[in-house]
Amino acid sequence: MTAAWEQVCRVEELVPGRPVGKVVGDSGQDRDRVCVVLTGEGEHVAMLDRCPHRDIALSGGIVKDGTLVCPGHFWRFDLLTGERTDLPDGGATLYPTRVVDGWVEAMVPPPEPRRSMREWLLAEARGRSNAMESANPANPEIGETVDVHGIRTNYQDVGTGAPVVLIHGSGPGVSAWANWRLTLPSLSERFRVLAPDILGFGYTERPDGTTYNLDTWTNHLVGFLDALGLERVSLVGNSFGGALALSLTTRFPQRVDRLVLMGSVGVPFDLTPGLDAVWGFEPSLPNMRALLDIFAHDRTLVDDDLARLRLEAATRPGVQEAYRAMFPAPRQASVDAMTIDADLIRAIEQPTLLVHGRDDQVIPLANSLRLHKLIDNSQLHVFGRCGHWVQIEHAEAFNRMVSNFLELPH
């Protein structure tokens, strides 16, 4: 498939100095988002809309002296070249334009071919940079090991800079690497990124007799920070991991710099059929395939090969036994047990980014709307055509958004 002319906007929509932004496709990829500017010389300039905040798009920017300025970040794009004058190594791709029958058209590249989730996973395992080399090359889920209160804890540790801790969700067979495999290499370009297997999950030890609850998991997470000498970190929590991030932030606010919550638990909600299926998982290939279909809005991303890989992870010795002990029926009680008091959430002062898939069947979008209302210093981004796997279904946009958020001044 080659580049094609796409109608972006009517000629009459454009006036000098007032950009117009449009979505020109339905692939869900960045190429769908185009910004068009009418210059003072009467020429049309079209570019890939690079701003990660869909609610503060470049199309709402300011044009002055041949430069487009993003209102959210004050990025500056030269309209002749697309280069960012504030960051010479960055820029936005310019597209050829023409006017046909009153429409401004741009020659937009074709969507990137979709790959199955299994292909993504294997490509990430093969193509890791030196910073992502695993302590066990045969199994990238196994990283470094640290003693946390006598428990051998498996974790990923990549990159340099300000520390960011990624907290995974609670799907069967999950590990930090499986959850964050597309996030770790991206964020590690700017930060030191640490992703532990929380007690009971992945390749962290599971001592007999462990009581799995919010207190246990929070104490394990704090112990992990202490064991590595991390006094203050930013947290990125996914689903179940969002509740842990909220718990740590409300109990130890001095340890948290910034907070990112994606499809987060932590506020009251009625148990969804999707979450009931996740927490009540009984090992079989059809059941695992059904779960993957629940997690992803785009069903082409999942296949039986991926289901077999995740089933193998979920049925390693001791894994399913621990998992059954975590979320017993009636599972509404587990939702309630992971709820943080609203007054404690309301007291959060850390800058907070909330992210949610509009089509999430596991954790309702209402959770993030509620958190946005409770946390005064928060912003919310909702991804359309996206399920519970924002970090996978919209990996590039998610990574860019989180990275930029973590670097914004307080």
C-alpha positions in Angstrom: 0.0 0.0 0.0 1.4 3.4 -1.0 0.7 7.0 0.2 -2.7 8.3 -0.8 -4.4 11.7 -1.0 -6.8 12.2 1.9 -9.4 15.0 2.3 -8.5 16.9 5.4 -10.7 20.0 5.5 -12.7 22.4 3.3 -10.8 25.4 2.0 -13.2 27.8 3.7 -12.4 26.3 7.1 -8.9 27.8 6.9 -7.9 31.3 7.7 -4.4 32.6 8.2 -3.0 32.0 11.7 -5.7 29.5 12.7 -4.7 25.8 12.3 -7.3 23.1 11.7 -6.8 19.6 12.8 -8.6 16.5 11.5 -8.6 12.8 11.8 -8.4 11.4 8.3 -8.5 7.6 8.9 -9.6 4.9 11.3 -6.4 2.9 11.8 -5.9 4.3 15.3 -2.3 5.2 14.4 -0.7 8.6 14.5 -0.8 9.0 10.7 -4.6 9.5 11.0 -4.1 12.9 12.7 -3.3 15.8 10.4 -2.9 19.5 11.1 -3.3 22.1 8.3 -2.2 25.7 8.3 -2.9 28.4 5.8 0.2 30.6 5.7 0.1 34.4 5.1 1.3 33.7 1.6 -1.8 31.7 0.9 -0.1 28.3 0.9 -1.4 25.2 2.6 1.0 23.3 5.0 -0.1 19.9 6.3 1.8 18.0 9.0 1.4 15.0 11.3 -0.1 16.2 14.5 2.6 15.2 17.0 1.1 16.6 20.2 0.4 13.7 22.6 -2.5 15.4 24.4 -5.5 14.9 22.2 -7.4 17.6 24.1 -4.6 20.2 23.5 -3.9 19.3 19.8 -1.6 21.3 17.6 -4.7 22.3 15.7 -5.5 24.7 18.6 -2.1 26.2 18.3 -0.8 29.7 17.4 0.9 30.6 14.1 3.4 33.5 14.1 6.3 34.3 11.9 6.2 31.1 10.0 6.1 29.0 13.2 3.3 26.8 14.7 3.4 26.9 18.5 1.7 24.1 20.6 -0.4 25.7 23.3 0.1 22.8 25.8 3.9 22.4 25.6 5.1 25.5 23.7 6.7 23.3 21.1 7.6 25.3 18.0 7.4 23.8 14.5 8.9 25.5 11.4 6.2 25.5 8.8 8.7 25.2 5.9 10.5 22.2 7.2 8.5 20.7 10.1 11.5 21.0 12.4 11.0 21.8 16.0 13.0 25.1 16.5 13.0 24.5 20.3 14.3 20.9 19.8 16.4 20.5 16.7 16.4 16.7 16.9 12.6 16.6 16.9 10.0 17.6 14.4 6.8 16.7 12.6 6.4 15.1 9.2 5.2 17.4 6.5 2.7 16.1 3.9 2.3 17.3 0.3 -0.9 19.2 -0.2 -3.3 20.1 -3.0 -6.8 21.6 -3.4 -9.4 19.5 -5.2 -13.1 20.5 -5.6 -12.8 22.9 -2.6 -11.1 20.3 -0.3 -7.5 20.6 1.0 -6.0 17.2 0.5 -2.8 15.8 2.1 -0.7 12.9 0.8 -0.7 10.7 3.9 1.4 7.5 4.3 -0.4 4.2 4.6 -1.1 2.7 8.0 1.6 0.5 9.4 0.8 -3.2 8.9 -0.8 -4.7 12.0 1.1 -7.4 13.9 -0.4 -9.9 16.3 0.4 -9.4 19.9 2.6 -12.5 19.8 4.7 -10.9 17.0 5.1 -7.8 19.1 6.2 -9.7 22.1 8.8 -11.7 20.2 10.0 -8.7 18.3 10.5 -6.8 21.6 12.4 -9.8 23.0 14.7 -10.0 20.0 15.2 -6.3 19.5 15.9 -5.0 23.0 18.7 -2.5 23.2 21.8 -3.1 25.4 20.0 -1.4 28.3 17.2 -3.9 28.0 19.4 -7.0 28.2 17.8 -9.5 30.6 19.7 -11.3 33.4 18.2 -14.4 31.7 18.3 -14.0 27.9 16.3 -17.2 27.5 13.4 -15.6 29.4 13.1 -11.8 29.3 10.5 -11.8 32.1 13.3 -12.7 34.5 15.4 -9.6 35.3 17.2 -8.5 38.4 16.6 -9.9 41.9 16.5 -8.0 45.2 15.6 -9.1 48.8 12.5 -7.4 50.1 11.7 -8.4 53.6 13.2 -11.9 52.9 11.3 -12.3 49.6 13.4 -12.7 46.5 11.8 -10.1 44.2 12.1 -10.1 40.4 12.3 -6.7 38.7 13.3 -4.9 35.5 15.7 -2.0 35.9 16.7 -0.1 32.7 17.8 3.4 31.8 19.2 6.3 33.8 17.7 9.5 35.3 14.8 10.2 37.6 13.3 6.9 38.9 9.9 5.8 37.6 8.3 2.6 39.0 5.8 0.7 36.8 3.2 -1.4 38.7 1.6 -4.1 36.6 -2.0 -5.3 36.6 -3.5 -8.5 37.9 -4.2 -10.7 34.9 -3.5 -14.4 35.2 0.2 -15.2 34.4 1.1 -11.5 34.4 4.7 -10.3 35.1 6.1 -6.8 35.0 7.9 -7.5 31.7 4.8 -8.9 30.1 2.7 -5.9 31.2 5.3 -3.2 30.3 7.3 -4.8 27.5 6.4 -2.0 25.1 6.8 0.8 27.7 10.2 -0.1 29.3 12.4 0.6 26.3 10.6 3.9 25.5 10.6 5.4 29.0 14.2 4.2 29.6 15.4 6.7 27.0 14.8 9.5 29.6 14.4 7.8 33.0 15.5 5.0 35.2 12.6 2.7 34.9 11.9 -0.1 37.4 9.2 -2.6 37.1 8.8 -5.2 40.0 6.8 -8.4 40.0 4.5 -7.7 42.9 4.3 -10.3 45.6 2.3 -13.3 44.3 2.9 -12.5 40.6 5.5 -13.3 38.0 8.9 -14.5 39.1 8.9 -13.0 42.6 8.8 -15.6 45.4 5.4 -16.7 46.8 6.0 -17.8 50.4 3.5 -20.3 51.8 0.8 -18.8 54.0 1.0 -15.3 52.5 -2.2 -13.3 53.0 -2.7 -11.3 49.8 -4.4 -7.9 50.3 -3.8 -4.2 49.8 -1.7 -3.9 53.0 0.6 -6.9 52.0 1.1 -5.6 48.5 1.7 -2.0 49.6 4.2 -3.1 52.2 6.0 -5.2 49.5 6.2 -2.2 47.2 7.5 0.2 49.9 10.0 -2.5 50.9 11.1 -2.7 47.2 11.8 1.1 47.2 13.7 0.8 50.5 15.8 -2.2 49.3 17.0 -0.2 46.3 17.4 3.1 48.2 14.7 4.9 46.3 13.5 7.8 48.4 11.2 9.4 45.9 9.8 8.1 42.7 7.1 8.6 40.1 4.5 5.8 39.8 2.7 4.4 36.8 0.0 2.0 37.9 -2.1 -0.2 35.6 -5.5 -1.4 36.8 -4.8 -3.4 40.0 -1.4 -1.6 40.0 -3.3 1.7 40.1 -4.8 0.8 43.4 -1.3 0.1 44.7 0.0 3.4 43.4 -2.9 5.2 45.1 -2.3 3.3 48.3 1.4 4.1 48.4 0.7 7.8 47.5 -1.9 8.3 50.2 0.1 6.5 52.9 3.6 7.8 52.0 3.1 11.0 50.0 6.7 12.1 50.6 7.8 9.1 48.5 5.9 10.0 45.4 6.8 12.7 42.9 4.2 12.2 40.1 1.4 9.7 39.5 0.1 8.0 36.4 -3.0 5.8 36.7 -4.2 3.7 33.7 -7.6 1.9 33.9 -7.2 2.1 37.6 -8.9 0.3 40.5 -9.1 2.2 43.8 -12.6 3.8 43.8 -15.9 2.0 44.4 -17.5 0.3 41.4 -19.7 -2.7 40.7 -17.7 -5.8 39.6 -17.8 -6.0 35.8 -18.3 -9.3 34.0 -14.9 -8.7 32.5 -13.1 -8.3 35.8 -15.0 -11.3 37.2 -13.7 -13.4 34.3 -10.1 -12.1 34.9 -10.0 -12.8 38.6 -12.0 -16.0 38.3 -9.8 -17.4 35.6 -9.7 -21.2 35.4 -6.8 -22.5 33.2 -7.7 -23.6 29.7 -6.8 -22.4 26.2 -10.4 -21.3 25.4 -10.6 -19.4 28.7 -7.3 -17.6 28.1 -8.3 -16.7 24.5 -11.6 -15.4 25.8 -9.7 -13.2 28.3 -7.5 -11.8 25.7 -10.5 -10.9 23.6 -11.9 -9.0 26.7 -8.6 -7.1 27.2 -8.1 -5.9 23.7 -10.6 -3.8 21.7 -8.9 -4.7 18.5 -9.3 -8.5 18.3 -6.8 -8.8 15.5 -4.0 -8.2 18.1 -4.7 -11.5 19.8 -4.4 -15.1 18.6 -4.1 -18.6 19.9 -0.3 -18.5 19.9 -0.4 -15.6 22.4 -3.1 -17.4 24.4 -0.8 -20.4 24.7 2.1 -18.3 25.8 0.1 -16.6 28.5 -1.5 -19.9 29.6 2.0 -21.4 30.1 2.9 -18.4 32.3 -0.3 -18.7 34.3 0.2 -22.4 34.9 3.8 -22.5 36.1 4.1 -24.3 39.4 2.5 -22.4 42.3 1.2 -19.5 40.1 -2.4 -20.5 39.7 -2.6 -21.6 43.4 -1.5 -18.1 44.5 -3.8 -16.5 42.0 -6.9 -18.3 43.3 -6.0 -17.1 46.9 -5.9 -13.5 45.8 -9.4 -12.9 44.5 -11.8 -15.5 45.9 -15.6 -15.4 45.2 -17.6 -13.3 45.8 -15.2 -11.1 44.0 -17.0 -7.8 44.7 -15.4 -8.1 48.1 -12.0 -7.8 46.4 -13.1 -4.7 44.6 -14.2 -3.2 47.8 -11.0 -4.2 49.6 -8.9 -2.3 47.1 -10.9 0.9 47.4 -9.1 3.9 48.9 -10.9 6.4 51.1 -12.2 9.3 49.0 -10.9 11.9 51.4 -7.4 10.4 51.1 -7.5 10.5 47.4 -8.9 14.0 47.5 -5.8 15.0 49.5 -3.4 13.9 46.8 -1.3 16.9 45.7 1.0 15.2 43.2 0.5 16.0 39.5 -1.6 13.1 38.2 -2.2 11.8 34.7 -5.3 9.5 34.3 -5.5 7.3 31.2 -8.3 5.0 30.2 -9.6 3.1 27.2 -13.1 4.2 26.2 -14.1 0.6 25.4 -12.6 -1.0 28.5 -14.6 -4.1 29.5 -12.6 -4.8 32.6 -12.5 -1.5 34.6 -15.2 1.1 33.8 -14.3 4.5 32.4 -16.3 5.9 35.3 -13.4 5.0 37.6 -11.1 7.5 35.9 -13.8 10.1 35.7 -14.3 9.8 39.5 -10.5 10.0 40.2 -10.3 13.1 37.9 -13.0 14.7 40.0 -11.3 13.8 43.3 -7.7 14.7 42.4 -7.6 18.4 41.9 -4.2 18.4 40.2 -5.1 15.9 37.5 -5.6 15.5 33.8 -7.5 12.8 32.0 -7.0 11.3 28.6 -9.4 8.8 27.1 -8.4 6.7 24.1 -11.1 5.8 21.7 -11.2 2.3 20.1 -9.2 1.0 23.0 -9.9 -1.6 25.7 -8.0 -2.4 28.9 -4.6 -2.5 27.1 -3.9 1.2 26.5 -0.1 0.6 26.9 -0.3 -2.0 24.1 -3.1 -1.0 21.8 -1.8 2.6 21.7 1.8 2.0 22.8 3.5 4.9 20.9 1.0 7.6 21.9 0.8 6.3 25.5 4.6 6.2 25.9 5.1 9.6 24.5 2.3 11.1 26.7 3.6 9.5 29.9 7.2 10.5 29.1 6.2 14.1 28.4 4.0 14.3 31.5 6.8 13.0 33.8 9.1 15.8 32.5 6.7 18.7 32.9 7.7 21.2 35.6 5.6 21.2 38.8 
